[in-house]
């Protein structure tokens, strides 16, 4: 006998009540889980004041910029004289460093300084920077507000190629050591300053050779800090405070060269569909572009978001504190931005295509290069297999020299990470410190062979409008920020001698 309409009303009410109860339980669980994740930021006392002659440091950086230390992958001697002149300039401007520290020239142009520590049993550390710079993009010279190699100072900034990447770090590290030497400071640990000369083109002649030399001397480093992530302001949506992201890993890279042969001939009699080299290459590149490697919020990215979550407000805090539920929603939003998408997956970039040389001749071969930036956990072999699946057996695939796996992930619970964390928090009040993933490559990747704690960070301040200056037009750094870099390295080295909290 069919149920009477009136008899279904209590059932519907019960169902509604059950659903409401479940929603309330879910809301309560989300609230509890959000609130039970307190801030991960450490409370430290402000660092003692330090008098820095920022104008003098800016003058030193401006002088270093005037040496055109553009490196070349093919020619190790390109601009070699400019590098040697820079070395002489550094010796002149940092006399105590060159009197008290041992300086070695490694493989012709790279520099290694050794500041002997007072305790032979203490594991040494390394501060890194690089001397070389990228060239100026042809045709952009007129867009610079100051000549790129003039080392000009105006409007409170030092302008020029290398002002940010990476002569600011090089000069700041030397200035910090110079000041400490003048005060009579002696580090407990031996401190190495490693300044490669070819970071922008591979690091194989510079940083790799420095590591080889240290390995021969059986040196094992407690930690390494190199250029990398920055103090960003207004870059992360929803985060009002500046964020100091400390790179605990960097992506690997692999460039795959793809070649395919097709039917050549005259354009008046084109081959059948699917037989032209350009057509096959175009279809393969489209498949690769469409078939991106899978992304996920895991590893370094997950730790970063979980560290930042308690500092956010509203739904953003709830979502990042409960990725078990909101992970897919958060991921879809992150995938809409190029920089955030790069944190979630091994990226695919179509960079070079070559085919044909005349408008009425169908080429018999097409060639393309695709660059992949590997997320920690992915491998070059797996990426090559992915390319093979999307191209097919007709394609000849090869990897360009110099590829590298993603770096190991350095721990955030280590004493060395916490040393960096405390130093930043003591110098930049209100700044949020969180681990991050370096999506580019640095010289520090070679140092993973001699240290388990490799970090990529410098306290360069950057707002969204500053980011295009990196390797771009109108590169600059403020004199005030330059002083902050000096103070950071100065305090970091002083903290090495302080007892652990």
DANOR-V243063 format. One record per pair of residues at least 6 apart in sequence whose C-alpha atoms are under 8 Angstrom apart, sorted by sequence separation. I is the first residue (numbers start at 1). GAP is how many residues later the second one is. If there is no record, write none. Layout:
I | GAP
I | GAP
//
This chain:
72 | 6
91 | 6
105 | 6
106 | 6
141 | 6
146 | 6
152 | 6
153 | 6
162 | 6
180 | 6
197 | 6
198 | 6
214 | 6
234 | 6
265 | 6
270 | 6
273 | 6
274 | 6
311 | 6
319 | 6
320 | 6
334 | 6
335 | 6
356 | 6
357 | 6
374 | 6
411 | 6
412 | 6
425 | 6
448 | 6
469 | 6
71 | 7
91 | 7
104 | 7
105 | 7
117 | 7
141 | 7
151 | 7
152 | 7
196 | 7
198 | 7
199 | 7
233 | 7
234 | 7
264 | 7
309 | 7
310 | 7
319 | 7
320 | 7
323 | 7
334 | 7
356 | 7
424 | 7
425 | 7
447 | 7
469 | 7
70 | 8
71 | 8
103 | 8
104 | 8
151 | 8
152 | 8
197 | 8
198 | 8
199 | 8
233 | 8
234 | 8
263 | 8
309 | 8
319 | 8
355 | 8
425 | 8
70 | 9
103 | 9
104 | 9
150 | 9
151 | 9
197 | 9
233 | 9
309 | 9
335 | 9
356 | 9
388 | 9
424 | 9
445 | 9
69 | 10
103 | 10
150 | 10
196 | 10
197 | 10
232 | 10
233 | 10
320 | 10
355 | 10
356 | 10
444 | 10
68 | 11
69 | 11
102 | 11
103 | 11
148 | 11
149 | 11
195 | 11
196 | 11
231 | 11
232 | 11
309 | 11
310 | 11
319 | 11
355 | 11
372 | 11
444 | 11
101 | 12
102 | 12
136 | 12
147 | 12
148 | 12
149 | 12
195 | 12
231 | 12
232 | 12
263 | 12
264 | 12
309 | 12
354 | 12
355 | 12
421 | 12
444 | 12
69 | 13
101 | 13
102 | 13
146 | 13
147 | 13
148 | 13
194 | 13
230 | 13
231 | 13
232 | 13
262 | 13
263 | 13
353 | 13
354 | 13
68 | 14
69 | 14
101 | 14
146 | 14
230 | 14
231 | 14
262 | 14
263 | 14
306 | 14
353 | 14
354 | 14
67 | 15
68 | 15
100 | 15
101 | 15
229 | 15
230 | 15
261 | 15
262 | 15
305 | 15
306 | 15
353 | 15
67 | 16
194 | 16
229 | 16
230 | 16
261 | 16
262 | 16
352 | 16
353 | 16
229 | 17
260 | 17
351 | 17
352 | 17
460 | 17
67 | 18
228 | 18
229 | 18
262 | 18
350 | 18
351 | 18
352 | 18
438 | 18
67 | 19
228 | 19
350 | 19
351 | 19
260 | 20
350 | 20
351 | 20
461 | 20
260 | 21
349 | 21
350 | 21
460 | 21
64 | 22
348 | 22
349 | 22
460 | 22
348 | 23
349 | 23
412 | 23
348 | 24
380 | 24
64 | 25
84 | 25
136 | 25
170 | 25
347 | 25
348 | 25
380 | 25
459 | 25
460 | 25
64 | 26
83 | 26
346 | 26
347 | 26
379 | 26
459 | 26
134 | 27
346 | 27
347 | 27
379 | 27
458 | 27
133 | 28
346 | 28
378 | 28
80 | 29
133 | 29
345 | 29
346 | 29
376 | 29
377 | 29
459 | 29
132 | 30
297 | 30
345 | 30
376 | 30
344 | 31
374 | 31
375 | 31
376 | 31
133 | 32
343 | 32
346 | 32
374 | 32
376 | 32
60 | 33
133 | 33
376 | 33
132 | 34
297 | 34
131 | 35
296 | 35
130 | 36
131 | 36
417 | 36
129 | 37
130 | 37
416 | 37
129 | 38
407 | 38
417 | 38
131 | 39
414 | 39
129 | 40
130 | 40
408 | 40
129 | 41
407 | 41
128 | 42
301 | 42
410 | 42
411 | 42
301 | 43
410 | 43
410 | 44
410 | 45
127 | 46
298 | 46
297 | 47
83 | 48
296 | 48
295 | 49
296 | 49
295 | 50
249 | 51
294 | 51
295 | 51
248 | 52
293 | 52
294 | 52
293 | 53
293 | 54
292 | 55
293 | 55
292 | 56
169 | 58
289 | 59
288 | 60
289 | 60
71 | 61
166 | 61
289 | 61
427 | 61
69 | 62
70 | 62
71 | 62
69 | 63
70 | 63
71 | 63
69 | 64
70 | 64
125 | 64
127 | 64
130 | 64
131 | 64
132 | 64
424 | 64
68 | 65
70 | 65
124 | 65
125 | 65
126 | 65
127 | 65
128 | 65
129 | 65
130 | 65
131 | 65
132 | 65
285 | 65
423 | 65
122 | 66
123 | 66
124 | 66
125 | 66
126 | 66
127 | 66
128 | 66
129 | 66
130 | 66
131 | 66
132 | 66
134 | 66
373 | 66
122 | 67
123 | 67
124 | 67
125 | 67
126 | 67
127 | 67
128 | 67
129 | 67
130 | 67
131 | 67
132 | 67
133 | 67
118 | 68
122 | 68
124 | 68
126 | 68
130 | 68
132 | 68
423 | 68
117 | 69
118 | 69
119 | 69
120 | 69
130 | 69
423 | 69
117 | 70
118 | 70
119 | 70
120 | 70
116 | 71
117 | 71
118 | 71
119 | 71
117 | 72
118 | 72
239 | 72
420 | 72
423 | 72
116 | 73
117 | 73
239 | 73
419 | 73
116 | 74
117 | 74
238 | 74
115 | 75
116 | 75
238 | 75
114 | 76
115 | 76
419 | 76
97 | 77
114 | 77
115 | 77
278 | 77
299 | 77
419 | 77
114 | 78
238 | 78
113 | 79
114 | 79
94 | 80
97 | 80
112 | 80
113 | 80
68 | 81
94 | 81
97 | 81
100 | 81
112 | 81
113 | 81
67 | 82
96 | 82
111 | 82
112 | 82
66 | 83
95 | 83
111 | 83
112 | 83
65 | 84
66 | 84
94 | 84
97 | 84
110 | 84
111 | 84
65 | 85
66 | 85
96 | 85
110 | 85
111 | 85
278 | 85
281 | 85
65 | 86
96 | 86
110 | 86
111 | 86
276 | 86
277 | 86
281 | 86
64 | 87
109 | 87
110 | 87
276 | 87
277 | 87
278 | 87
281 | 87
62 | 88
63 | 88
109 | 88
276 | 88
277 | 88
278 | 88
62 | 89
277 | 89
61 | 90
62 | 90
62 | 91
268 | 92
270 | 92
267 | 93
266 | 94
267 | 94
343 | 94
58 | 95
65 | 95
124 | 95
126 | 95
266 | 95
267 | 95
62 | 96
65 | 96
110 | 96
124 | 96
125 | 96
128 | 96
265 | 96
266 | 96
343 | 96
61 | 97
62 | 97
65 | 97
109 | 97
110 | 97
123 | 97
124 | 97
125 | 97
126 | 97
127 | 97
128 | 97
129 | 97
264 | 97
265 | 97
342 | 97
65 | 98
107 | 98
112 | 98
123 | 98
124 | 98
125 | 98
126 | 98
127 | 98
128 | 98
129 | 98
264 | 98
265 | 98
107 | 99
123 | 99
124 | 99
125 | 99
126 | 99
127 | 99
128 | 99
263 | 99
264 | 99
265 | 99
288 | 99
58 | 100
106 | 100
263 | 100
264 | 100
62 | 101
262 | 101
263 | 101
264 | 101
61 | 102
65 | 102
107 | 102
262 | 102
288 | 102
64 | 103
106 | 103
261 | 103
262 | 103
287 | 103
106 | 104
261 | 104
287 | 104
260 | 105
261 | 105
61 | 106
259 | 106
260 | 106
284 | 106
61 | 107
259 | 107
260 | 107
284 | 107
259 | 108
258 | 109
259 | 109
300 | 109
61 | 110
257 | 110
258 | 110
60 | 111
257 | 111
258 | 111
257 | 112
258 | 112
256 | 113
257 | 113
57 | 114
83 | 114
255 | 114
256 | 114
57 | 115
255 | 115
256 | 115
255 | 116
256 | 116
254 | 117
255 | 117
57 | 118
253 | 118
254 | 118
253 | 119
254 | 119
253 | 120
254 | 120
252 | 121
253 | 121
311 | 121
251 | 122
252 | 122
251 | 123
252 | 123
251 | 124
252 | 124
308 | 124
73 | 125
250 | 125
251 | 125
71 | 126
72 | 126
250 | 126
254 | 126
308 | 126
71 | 127
249 | 127
253 | 127
307 | 127
73 | 128
256 | 128
307 | 128
71 | 129
72 | 129
73 | 129
71 | 130
304 | 130
304 | 131
303 | 132
304 | 132
261 | 133
260 | 134
261 | 134
260 | 135
300 | 135
301 | 135
259 | 136
260 | 136
300 | 136
301 | 136
258 | 137
259 | 137
300 | 137
258 | 138
259 | 138
258 | 139
257 | 140
258 | 140
256 | 141
257 | 141
256 | 142
257 | 142
256 | 143
257 | 143
255 | 144
256 | 144
254 | 145
255 | 145
254 | 146
255 | 148
254 | 149
253 | 150
254 | 150
252 | 151
253 | 151
252 | 152
253 | 152
252 | 153
253 | 153
251 | 154
252 | 154
251 | 155
252 | 155
250 | 156
251 | 156
249 | 157
250 | 157
249 | 158
249 | 159
249 | 160
248 | 161
249 | 161
248 | 162
248 | 163
248 | 164
244 | 180
251 | 186
244 | 187
246 | 187
248 | 187
249 | 187
250 | 187
251 | 187
242 | 188
243 | 188
244 | 188
245 | 188
246 | 188
247 | 188
248 | 188
249 | 188
250 | 188
251 | 188
241 | 189
242 | 189
243 | 189
244 | 189
245 | 189
246 | 189
247 | 189
248 | 189
249 | 189
250 | 189
251 | 189
252 | 189
241 | 190
242 | 190
243 | 190
244 | 190
245 | 190
246 | 190
247 | 190
248 | 190
250 | 190
251 | 190
241 | 191
243 | 191
245 | 191
246 | 191
247 | 191
250 | 191
250 | 192
223 | 193
222 | 194
250 | 195
202 | 200
249 | 205
248 | 206
249 | 206
229 | 207
248 | 207
249 | 207
247 | 208
248 | 208
229 | 209
246 | 209
247 | 209
228 | 210
246 | 210
247 | 210
246 | 211
245 | 212
228 | 214
227 | 215
244 | 215
226 | 216
226 | 217
226 | 218
225 | 219
224 | 220
224 | 223
224 | 227
229 | 227
230 | 227
231 | 227
223 | 228
226 | 228
228 | 228
229 | 228
230 | 228
231 | 228
233 | 228
235 | 228
221 | 229
222 | 229
223 | 229
224 | 229
225 | 229
226 | 229
227 | 229
228 | 229
229 | 229
230 | 229
231 | 229
232 | 229
233 | 229
234 | 229
235 | 229
220 | 230
221 | 230
222 | 230
223 | 230
224 | 230
225 | 230
226 | 230
227 | 230
228 | 230
230 | 230
231 | 230
232 | 230
233 | 230
234 | 230
219 | 231
220 | 231
222 | 231
223 | 231
224 | 231
225 | 231
226 | 231
227 | 231
230 | 231
231 | 231
232 | 231
233 | 231
223 | 232
225 | 232
226 | 232
230 | 232
208 | 235
211 | 235
215 | 235
207 | 236
211 | 236
207 | 237
208 | 238
211 | 238
207 | 239
208 | 239
211 | 239
203 | 240
202 | 241
199 | 243
199 | 244
196 | 247
40 | 267
39 | 268
40 | 270
39 | 271
38 | 272
39 | 272
37 | 273
34 | 276
34 | 283
34 | 284
37 | 284
31 | 287
34 | 287
30 | 288
33 | 288
34 | 288
33 | 289
169 | 289
30 | 292
164 | 296
165 | 305
164 | 306
165 | 306
187 | 306
187 | 307
189 | 307
188 | 308
168 | 309
187 | 309
188 | 309
161 | 310
172 | 310
176 | 310
180 | 310
187 | 310
164 | 311
172 | 311
175 | 311
176 | 311
179 | 311
163 | 312
164 | 312
173 | 312
161 | 313
162 | 313
163 | 313
164 | 313
172 | 313
173 | 313
176 | 313
177 | 313
160 | 314
161 | 314
163 | 314
168 | 314
172 | 314
176 | 314
159 | 315
160 | 315
161 | 315
128 | 316
159 | 316
160 | 316
169 | 316
173 | 316
159 | 317
168 | 317
172 | 317
173 | 317
158 | 318
159 | 318
157 | 319
158 | 319
157 | 320
158 | 320
157 | 321
158 | 321
156 | 322
157 | 322
156 | 323
156 | 324
148 | 326
148 | 327
146 | 328
144 | 329
145 | 329
143 | 330
144 | 330
143 | 331
140 | 333
137 | 335
136 | 336
134 | 337
136 | 337
47 | 376
44 | 378
42 | 379
46 | 379
47 | 379
42 | 380
46 | 380
47 | 380
44 | 381
45 | 381
46 | 381
43 | 382
44 | 382
42 | 383
46 | 383
41 | 391
41 | 392
58 | 421
57 | 422
55 | 424
58 | 424
54 | 425
57 | 425
54 | 426
57 | 426
54 | 428
54 | 429
53 | 430
52 | 431
52 | 435
50 | 437
47 | 444
//
